[in-house]
Amino acid sequence: MTTPTEPTKGPNCWQCQHFAVSHVPSAPYACRAMGFQSRVLPALEVLRADGQFCKLFLAKATPALR
């Protein structure tokens, strides 16, 4: 009998399409999907507030090789 395993590592904001860098020194990172800015990476803020990994992660498209 197998049990579904939860991922042990959350998403990397730097690889997410929704991630942005703001120009606000006190909150340099932003999540466009959730509409907030934070002093720490948004995925860490979500984990801290909700206790779960970010569900809105959307991987950036990889550029085609020439």
HTML snippet that shows the backbone in 3Dmol.js (N, CA, C, O; Angstrom):
<script src="https://3Dmol.org/build/3Dmol-min.js"></script>
<div id="view" style="width:600px;height:400px;position:relative"></div>
<script>
const pdb = `
ATOM      1  N   MET A   1       0.847  -1.176   0.000  1.00  0.00           N
ATOM      2  CA  MET A   1       0.000   0.000   0.000  1.00  0.00           C
ATOM      3  C   MET A   1       0.896   1.244   0.000  1.00  0.00           C
ATOM      4  O   MET A   1       1.712   1.427   0.903  1.00  0.00           O
ATOM      5  N   THR A   2       0.741   2.079  -1.000  1.00  0.00           N
ATOM      6  CA  THR A   2       1.553   3.286  -1.092  1.00  0.00           C
ATOM      7  C   THR A   2       0.725   4.493  -0.677  1.00  0.00           C
ATOM      8  O   THR A   2      -0.485   4.548  -0.900  1.00  0.00           O
ATOM      9  N   THR A   3       1.388   5.432  -0.083  1.00  0.00           N
ATOM     10  CA  THR A   3       0.722   6.674   0.299  1.00  0.00           C
ATOM     11  C   THR A   3       1.274   7.792  -0.564  1.00  0.00           C
ATOM     12  O   THR A   3       2.467   7.820  -0.868  1.00  0.00           O
ATOM     13  N   PRO A   4       0.412   8.710  -0.955  1.00  0.00           N
ATOM     14  CA  PRO A   4       0.918   9.827  -1.760  1.00  0.00           C
ATOM     15  C   PRO A   4       1.913  10.643  -0.933  1.00  0.00           C
ATOM     16  O   PRO A   4       1.687  10.926   0.244  1.00  0.00           O
ATOM     17  N   THR A   5       2.989  11.003  -1.562  1.00  0.00           N
ATOM     18  CA  THR A   5       4.012  11.765  -0.852  1.00  0.00           C
ATOM     19  C   THR A   5       3.889  13.238  -1.206  1.00  0.00           C
ATOM     20  O   THR A   5       3.691  13.605  -2.364  1.00  0.00           O
ATOM     21  N   GLU A   6       4.007  14.044  -0.212  1.00  0.00           N
ATOM     22  CA  GLU A   6       4.010  15.488  -0.401  1.00  0.00           C
ATOM     23  C   GLU A   6       5.405  15.923  -0.825  1.00  0.00           C
ATOM     24  O   GLU A   6       6.390  15.342  -0.370  1.00  0.00           O
ATOM     25  N   PRO A   7       5.510  16.924  -1.679  1.00  0.00           N
ATOM     26  CA  PRO A   7       6.852  17.407  -2.029  1.00  0.00           C
ATOM     27  C   PRO A   7       7.545  17.955  -0.789  1.00  0.00           C
ATOM     28  O   PRO A   7       6.915  18.590   0.057  1.00  0.00           O
ATOM     29  N   THR A   8       8.827  17.709  -0.690  1.00  0.00           N
ATOM     30  CA  THR A   8       9.571  18.170   0.479  1.00  0.00           C
ATOM     31  C   THR A   8      10.197  19.536   0.236  1.00  0.00           C
ATOM     32  O   THR A   8      10.731  20.149   1.160  1.00  0.00           O
ATOM     33  N   LYS A   9      10.135  20.012  -0.990  1.00  0.00           N
ATOM     34  CA  LYS A   9      10.753  21.286  -1.341  1.00  0.00           C
ATOM     35  C   LYS A   9       9.742  22.132  -2.092  1.00  0.00           C
ATOM     36  O   LYS A   9       9.111  21.659  -3.037  1.00  0.00           O
ATOM     37  N   GLY A  10       9.588  23.364  -1.682  1.00  0.00           N
ATOM     38  CA  GLY A  10       8.626  24.257  -2.315  1.00  0.00           C
ATOM     39  C   GLY A  10       9.128  24.825  -3.624  1.00  0.00           C
ATOM     40  O   GLY A  10      10.273  24.589  -4.010  1.00  0.00           O
ATOM     41  N   PRO A  11       8.272  25.576  -4.313  1.00  0.00           N
ATOM     42  CA  PRO A  11       8.655  26.166  -5.593  1.00  0.00           C
ATOM     43  C   PRO A  11       9.697  27.265  -5.427  1.00  0.00           C
ATOM     44  O   PRO A  11       9.795  27.895  -4.374  1.00  0.00           O
ATOM     45  N   ASN A  12      10.461  27.479  -6.471  1.00  0.00           N
ATOM     46  CA  ASN A  12      11.487  28.509  -6.493  1.00  0.00           C
ATOM     47  C   ASN A  12      10.901  29.744  -7.182  1.00  0.00           C
ATOM     48  O   ASN A  12      10.614  29.712  -8.379  1.00  0.00           O
ATOM     49  N   CYS A  13      10.729  30.810  -6.439  1.00  0.00           N
ATOM     50  CA  CYS A  13      10.132  32.031  -6.988  1.00  0.00           C
ATOM     51  C   CYS A  13      10.897  32.565  -8.203  1.00  0.00           C
ATOM     52  O   CYS A  13      10.293  33.112  -9.126  1.00  0.00           O
ATOM     53  N   TRP A  14      12.199  32.411  -8.205  1.00  0.00           N
ATOM     54  CA  TRP A  14      13.012  32.925  -9.308  1.00  0.00           C
ATOM     55  C   TRP A  14      12.687  32.227 -10.627  1.00  0.00           C
ATOM     56  O   TRP A  14      13.029  32.740 -11.693  1.00  0.00           O
ATOM     57  N   GLN A  15      12.040  31.079 -10.573  1.00  0.00           N
ATOM     58  CA  GLN A  15      11.677  30.333 -11.779  1.00  0.00           C
ATOM     59  C   GLN A  15      10.185  30.447 -12.091  1.00  0.00           C
ATOM     60  O   GLN A  15       9.682  29.717 -12.945  1.00  0.00           O
ATOM     61  N   CYS A  16       9.475  31.343 -11.419  1.00  0.00           N
ATOM     62  CA  CYS A  16       8.030  31.496 -11.584  1.00  0.00           C
ATOM     63  C   CYS A  16       7.695  32.716 -12.442  1.00  0.00           C
ATOM     64  O   CYS A  16       8.335  33.761 -12.330  1.00  0.00           O
ATOM     65  N   GLN A  17       6.683  32.567 -13.299  1.00  0.00           N
ATOM     66  CA  GLN A  17       6.249  33.674 -14.163  1.00  0.00           C
ATOM     67  C   GLN A  17       5.627  34.821 -13.366  1.00  0.00           C
ATOM     68  O   GLN A  17       5.646  35.963 -13.825  1.00  0.00           O
ATOM     69  N   HIS A  18       5.082  34.544 -12.195  1.00  0.00           N
ATOM     70  CA  HIS A  18       4.406  35.555 -11.391  1.00  0.00           C
ATOM     71  C   HIS A  18       5.359  36.371 -10.520  1.00  0.00           C
ATOM     72  O   HIS A  18       4.959  37.386  -9.951  1.00  0.00           O
ATOM     73  N   PHE A  19       6.602  35.942 -10.412  1.00  0.00           N
ATOM     74  CA  PHE A  19       7.570  36.611  -9.547  1.00  0.00           C
ATOM     75  C   PHE A  19       8.044  37.912 -10.178  1.00  0.00           C
ATOM     76  O   PHE A  19       8.245  37.994 -11.389  1.00  0.00           O
ATOM     77  N   ALA A  20       8.218  38.925  -9.340  1.00  0.00           N
ATOM     78  CA  ALA A  20       8.710  40.217  -9.808  1.00  0.00           C
ATOM     79  C   ALA A  20       9.588  40.835  -8.729  1.00  0.00           C
ATOM     80  O   ALA A  20       9.452  40.532  -7.543  1.00  0.00           O
ATOM     81  N   VAL A  21      10.480  41.697  -9.160  1.00  0.00           N
ATOM     82  CA  VAL A  21      11.315  42.456  -8.234  1.00  0.00           C
ATOM     83  C   VAL A  21      10.754  43.866  -8.213  1.00  0.00           C
ATOM     84  O   VAL A  21      10.625  44.503  -9.259  1.00  0.00           O
ATOM     85  N   SER A  22      10.418  44.357  -7.025  1.00  0.00           N
ATOM     86  CA  SER A  22       9.843  45.698  -6.901  1.00  0.00           C
ATOM     87  C   SER A  22      10.953  46.715  -6.639  1.00  0.00           C
ATOM     88  O   SER A  22      12.104  46.353  -6.395  1.00  0.00           O
ATOM     89  N   HIS A  23      10.589  47.961  -6.695  1.00  0.00           N
ATOM     90  CA  HIS A  23      11.554  49.033  -6.449  1.00  0.00           C
ATOM     91  C   HIS A  23      11.374  49.626  -5.056  1.00  0.00           C
ATOM     92  O   HIS A  23      11.843  50.728  -4.769  1.00  0.00           O
ATOM     93  N   VAL A  24      10.696  48.886  -4.206  1.00  0.00           N
ATOM     94  CA  VAL A  24      10.460  49.314  -2.830  1.00  0.00           C
ATOM     95  C   VAL A  24      11.527  48.658  -1.953  1.00  0.00           C
ATOM     96  O   VAL A  24      11.514  47.436  -1.802  1.00  0.00           O
ATOM     97  N   PRO A  25      12.439  49.419  -1.377  1.00  0.00           N
ATOM     98  CA  PRO A  25      13.531  48.826  -0.594  1.00  0.00           C
ATOM     99  C   PRO A  25      13.069  47.963   0.585  1.00  0.00           C
ATOM    100  O   PRO A  25      13.730  46.982   0.926  1.00  0.00           O
ATOM    101  N   SER A  26      11.951  48.317   1.205  1.00  0.00           N
ATOM    102  CA  SER A  26      11.484  47.541   2.354  1.00  0.00           C
ATOM    103  C   SER A  26      10.747  46.267   1.945  1.00  0.00           C
ATOM    104  O   SER A  26      10.533  45.390   2.781  1.00  0.00           O
ATOM    105  N   ALA A  27      10.353  46.147   0.675  1.00  0.00           N
ATOM    106  CA  ALA A  27       9.666  44.965   0.167  1.00  0.00           C
ATOM    107  C   ALA A  27      10.124  44.718  -1.273  1.00  0.00           C
ATOM    108  O   ALA A  27       9.398  45.026  -2.217  1.00  0.00           O
ATOM    109  N   PRO A  28      11.329  44.162  -1.440  1.00  0.00           N
ATOM    110  CA  PRO A  28      11.902  44.064  -2.783  1.00  0.00           C
ATOM    111  C   PRO A  28      11.338  42.964  -3.683  1.00  0.00           C
ATOM    112  O   PRO A  28      11.625  42.953  -4.880  1.00  0.00           O
ATOM    113  N   TYR A  29      10.553  42.048  -3.145  1.00  0.00           N
ATOM    114  CA  TYR A  29      10.028  40.941  -3.947  1.00  0.00           C
ATOM    115  C   TYR A  29       8.513  41.023  -4.028  1.00  0.00           C
ATOM    116  O   TYR A  29       7.858  41.458  -3.080  1.00  0.00           O
ATOM    117  N   ALA A  30       7.952  40.605  -5.164  1.00  0.00           N
ATOM    118  CA  ALA A  30       6.507  40.683  -5.353  1.00  0.00           C
ATOM    119  C   ALA A  30       5.988  39.442  -6.059  1.00  0.00           C
ATOM    120  O   ALA A  30       6.703  38.780  -6.811  1.00  0.00           O
ATOM    121  N   CYS A  31       4.722  39.148  -5.793  1.00  0.00           N
ATOM    122  CA  CYS A  31       4.017  38.079  -6.493  1.00  0.00           C
ATOM    123  C   CYS A  31       2.849  38.718  -7.225  1.00  0.00           C
ATOM    124  O   CYS A  31       1.935  39.249  -6.593  1.00  0.00           O
ATOM    125  N   ARG A  32       2.871  38.672  -8.543  1.00  0.00           N
ATOM    126  CA  ARG A  32       1.798  39.278  -9.332  1.00  0.00           C
ATOM    127  C   ARG A  32       0.500  38.489  -9.209  1.00  0.00           C
ATOM    128  O   ARG A  32      -0.582  39.074  -9.261  1.00  0.00           O
ATOM    129  N   ALA A  33       0.591  37.169  -9.048  1.00  0.00           N
ATOM    130  CA  ALA A  33      -0.603  36.333  -8.966  1.00  0.00           C
ATOM    131  C   ALA A  33      -1.399  36.625  -7.696  1.00  0.00           C
ATOM    132  O   ALA A  33      -2.629  36.667  -7.725  1.00  0.00           O
ATOM    133  N   MET A  34      -0.697  36.826  -6.586  1.00  0.00           N
ATOM    134  CA  MET A  34      -1.381  37.068  -5.312  1.00  0.00           C
ATOM    135  C   MET A  34      -1.480  38.548  -4.962  1.00  0.00           C
ATOM    136  O   MET A  34      -2.223  38.934  -4.059  1.00  0.00           O
ATOM    137  N   GLY A  35      -0.729  39.369  -5.681  1.00  0.00           N
ATOM    138  CA  GLY A  35      -0.831  40.813  -5.512  1.00  0.00           C
ATOM    139  C   GLY A  35      -0.243  41.355  -4.222  1.00  0.00           C
ATOM    140  O   GLY A  35      -0.839  42.229  -3.592  1.00  0.00           O
ATOM    141  N   PHE A  36       0.909  40.856  -3.820  1.00  0.00           N
ATOM    142  CA  PHE A  36       1.545  41.418  -2.634  1.00  0.00           C
ATOM    143  C   PHE A  36       3.047  41.535  -2.824  1.00  0.00           C
ATOM    144  O   PHE A  36       3.638  40.885  -3.686  1.00  0.00           O
ATOM    145  N   GLN A  37       3.651  42.385  -1.991  1.00  0.00           N
ATOM    146  CA  GLN A  37       5.098  42.566  -1.958  1.00  0.00           C
ATOM    147  C   GLN A  37       5.587  42.127  -0.595  1.00  0.00           C
ATOM    148  O   GLN A  37       4.852  42.186   0.391  1.00  0.00           O
ATOM    149  N   SER A  38       6.851  41.681  -0.547  1.00  0.00           N
ATOM    150  CA  SER A  38       7.361  41.139   0.701  1.00  0.00           C
ATOM    151  C   SER A  38       8.854  41.380   0.828  1.00  0.00           C
ATOM    152  O   SER A  38       9.551  41.626  -0.156  1.00  0.00           O
ATOM    153  N   ARG A  39       9.324  41.306   2.060  1.00  0.00           N
ATOM    154  CA  ARG A  39      10.754  41.425   2.324  1.00  0.00           C
ATOM    155  C   ARG A  39      11.485  40.125   2.010  1.00  0.00           C
ATOM    156  O   ARG A  39      12.683  40.137   1.727  1.00  0.00           O
ATOM    157  N   VAL A  40      10.768  39.002   2.058  1.00  0.00           N
ATOM    158  CA  VAL A  40      11.337  37.693   1.724  1.00  0.00           C
ATOM    159  C   VAL A  40      10.656  37.176   0.462  1.00  0.00           C
ATOM    160  O   VAL A  40       9.662  37.749   0.015  1.00  0.00           O
ATOM    161  N   LEU A  41      11.173  36.118  -0.106  1.00  0.00           N
ATOM    162  CA  LEU A  41      10.570  35.563  -1.313  1.00  0.00           C
ATOM    163  C   LEU A  41       9.106  35.208  -1.055  1.00  0.00           C
ATOM    164  O   LEU A  41       8.780  34.681   0.009  1.00  0.00           O
ATOM    165  N   PRO A  42       8.228  35.485  -2.002  1.00  0.00           N
ATOM    166  CA  PRO A  42       6.801  35.235  -1.799  1.00  0.00           C
ATOM    167  C   PRO A  42       6.466  33.796  -1.410  1.00  0.00           C
ATOM    168  O   PRO A  42       5.570  33.583  -0.593  1.00  0.00           O
ATOM    169  N   ALA A  43       7.151  32.815  -1.965  1.00  0.00           N
ATOM    170  CA  ALA A  43       6.860  31.418  -1.609  1.00  0.00           C
ATOM    171  C   ALA A  43       7.124  31.163  -0.129  1.00  0.00           C
ATOM    172  O   ALA A  43       6.405  30.390   0.504  1.00  0.00           O
ATOM    173  N   LEU A  44       8.147  31.804   0.424  1.00  0.00           N
ATOM    174  CA  LEU A  44       8.434  31.658   1.851  1.00  0.00           C
ATOM    175  C   LEU A  44       7.365  32.362   2.682  1.00  0.00           C
ATOM    176  O   LEU A  44       6.971  31.871   3.739  1.00  0.00           O
ATOM    177  N   GLU A  45       6.908  33.486   2.213  1.00  0.00           N
ATOM    178  CA  GLU A  45       5.846  34.222   2.915  1.00  0.00           C
ATOM    179  C   GLU A  45       4.549  33.410   2.932  1.00  0.00           C
ATOM    180  O   GLU A  45       3.863  33.355   3.953  1.00  0.00           O
ATOM    181  N   VAL A  46       4.216  32.784   1.811  1.00  0.00           N
ATOM    182  CA  VAL A  46       3.019  31.944   1.731  1.00  0.00           C
ATOM    183  C   VAL A  46       3.163  30.749   2.672  1.00  0.00           C
ATOM    184  O   VAL A  46       2.223  30.412   3.391  1.00  0.00           O
ATOM    185  N   LEU A  47       4.315  30.115   2.673  1.00  0.00           N
ATOM    186  CA  LEU A  47       4.548  28.972   3.552  1.00  0.00           C
ATOM    187  C   LEU A  47       4.426  29.393   5.015  1.00  0.00           C
ATOM    188  O   LEU A  47       3.850  28.667   5.825  1.00  0.00           O
ATOM    189  N   ARG A  48       4.955  30.539   5.347  1.00  0.00           N
ATOM    190  CA  ARG A  48       4.898  31.030   6.723  1.00  0.00           C
ATOM    191  C   ARG A  48       3.454  31.353   7.137  1.00  0.00           C
ATOM    192  O   ARG A  48       3.049  31.053   8.260  1.00  0.00           O
ATOM    193  N   ALA A  49       2.681  31.964   6.232  1.00  0.00           N
ATOM    194  CA  ALA A  49       1.319  32.385   6.566  1.00  0.00           C
ATOM    195  C   ALA A  49       0.308  31.243   6.509  1.00  0.00           C
ATOM    196  O   ALA A  49      -0.593  31.160   7.344  1.00  0.00           O
ATOM    197  N   ASP A  50       0.462  30.362   5.516  1.00  0.00           N
ATOM    198  CA  ASP A  50      -0.538  29.330   5.260  1.00  0.00           C
ATOM    199  C   ASP A  50      -0.115  27.944   5.729  1.00  0.00           C
ATOM    200  O   ASP A  50      -0.957  27.088   6.000  1.00  0.00           O
ATOM    201  N   GLY A  51       1.188  27.727   5.823  1.00  0.00           N
ATOM    202  CA  GLY A  51       1.674  26.409   6.204  1.00  0.00           C
ATOM    203  C   GLY A  51       1.731  25.424   5.045  1.00  0.00           C
ATOM    204  O   GLY A  51       2.037  24.247   5.241  1.00  0.00           O
ATOM    205  N   GLN A  52       1.438  25.898   3.839  1.00  0.00           N
ATOM    206  CA  GLN A  52       1.484  25.056   2.637  1.00  0.00           C
ATOM    207  C   GLN A  52       2.338  25.738   1.580  1.00  0.00           C
ATOM    208  O   GLN A  52       2.544  26.951   1.605  1.00  0.00           O
ATOM    209  N   PHE A  53       2.832  24.921   0.644  1.00  0.00           N
ATOM    210  CA  PHE A  53       3.610  25.469  -0.461  1.00  0.00           C
ATOM    211  C   PHE A  53       2.691  26.258  -1.387  1.00  0.00           C
ATOM    212  O   PHE A  53       1.489  26.001  -1.450  1.00  0.00           O
ATOM    213  N   CYS A  54       3.260  27.208  -2.094  1.00  0.00           N
ATOM    214  CA  CYS A  54       2.521  28.046  -3.039  1.00  0.00           C
ATOM    215  C   CYS A  54       1.858  27.176  -4.104  1.00  0.00           C
ATOM    216  O   CYS A  54       2.504  26.324  -4.713  1.00  0.00           O
ATOM    217  N   LYS A  55       0.569  27.398  -4.319  1.00  0.00           N
ATOM    218  CA  LYS A  55      -0.198  26.628  -5.304  1.00  0.00           C
ATOM    219  C   LYS A  55      -0.278  27.335  -6.657  1.00  0.00           C
ATOM    220  O   LYS A  55      -0.772  26.757  -7.625  1.00  0.00           O
ATOM    221  N   LEU A  56       0.199  28.571  -6.735  1.00  0.00           N
ATOM    222  CA  LEU A  56       0.085  29.345  -7.970  1.00  0.00           C
ATOM    223  C   LEU A  56       1.374  29.381  -8.782  1.00  0.00           C
ATOM    224  O   LEU A  56       1.479  30.155  -9.733  1.00  0.00           O
ATOM    225  N   PHE A  57       2.351  28.563  -8.427  1.00  0.00           N
ATOM    226  CA  PHE A  57       3.619  28.526  -9.155  1.00  0.00           C
ATOM    227  C   PHE A  57       3.362  28.149 -10.609  1.00  0.00           C
ATOM    228  O   PHE A  57       2.651  27.186 -10.899  1.00  0.00           O
ATOM    229  N   LEU A  58       3.948  28.919 -11.513  1.00  0.00           N
ATOM    230  CA  LEU A  58       3.849  28.660 -12.945  1.00  0.00           C
ATOM    231  C   LEU A  58       5.242  28.845 -13.531  1.00  0.00           C
ATOM    232  O   LEU A  58       5.748  29.966 -13.600  1.00  0.00           O
ATOM    233  N   ALA A  59       5.853  27.764 -13.947  1.00  0.00           N
ATOM    234  CA  ALA A  59       7.237  27.786 -14.424  1.00  0.00           C
ATOM    235  C   ALA A  59       7.380  28.684 -15.653  1.00  0.00           C
ATOM    236  O   ALA A  59       6.519  28.709 -16.532  1.00  0.00           O
ATOM    237  N   LYS A  60       8.480  29.411 -15.689  1.00  0.00           N
ATOM    238  CA  LYS A  60       8.804  30.245 -16.848  1.00  0.00           C
ATOM    239  C   LYS A  60       9.079  29.335 -18.044  1.00  0.00           C
ATOM    240  O   LYS A  60       9.589  28.224 -17.899  1.00  0.00           O
ATOM    241  N   ALA A  61       8.734  29.827 -19.211  1.00  0.00           N
ATOM    242  CA  ALA A  61       9.028  29.083 -20.437  1.00  0.00           C
ATOM    243  C   ALA A  61      10.532  29.110 -20.682  1.00  0.00           C
ATOM    244  O   ALA A  61      11.181  30.142 -20.511  1.00  0.00           O
ATOM    245  N   THR A  62      11.068  27.988 -21.076  1.00  0.00           N
ATOM    246  CA  THR A  62      12.504  27.936 -21.380  1.00  0.00           C
ATOM    247  C   THR A  62      12.721  28.417 -22.802  1.00  0.00           C
ATOM    248  O   THR A  62      11.987  28.021 -23.708  1.00  0.00           O
ATOM    249  N   PRO A  63      13.711  29.260 -23.009  1.00  0.00           N
ATOM    250  CA  PRO A  63      13.970  29.763 -24.361  1.00  0.00           C
ATOM    251  C   PRO A  63      14.437  28.635 -25.286  1.00  0.00           C
ATOM    252  O   PRO A  63      15.140  27.715 -24.868  1.00  0.00           O
ATOM    253  N   ALA A  64      14.030  28.733 -26.537  1.00  0.00           N
ATOM    254  CA  ALA A  64      14.423  27.725 -27.520  1.00  0.00           C
ATOM    255  C   ALA A  64      15.898  27.893 -27.867  1.00  0.00           C
ATOM    256  O   ALA A  64      16.403  29.010 -27.975  1.00  0.00           O
ATOM    257  N   LEU A  65      16.566  26.781 -28.037  1.00  0.00           N
ATOM    258  CA  LEU A  65      17.987  26.834 -28.427  1.00  0.00           C
ATOM    259  C   LEU A  65      18.075  27.168 -29.907  1.00  0.00           C
ATOM    260  O   LEU A  65      17.244  26.734 -30.705  1.00  0.00           O
ATOM    261  N   ARG A  66      19.074  27.932 -30.259  1.00  0.00           N
ATOM    262  CA  ARG A  66      19.260  28.315 -31.656  1.00  0.00           C
ATOM    263  C   ARG A  66      20.170  27.360 -32.360  1.00  0.00           C
ATOM    264  O   ARG A  66      20.440  27.528 -33.549  1.00  0.00           O
TER     265      ARG A  66
END
`;
const viewer = $3Dmol.createViewer("view");
viewer.addModel(pdb, "pdb");
viewer.setStyle({}, {cartoon: {color: "spectrum"}});
viewer.zoomTo();
viewer.render();
</script>
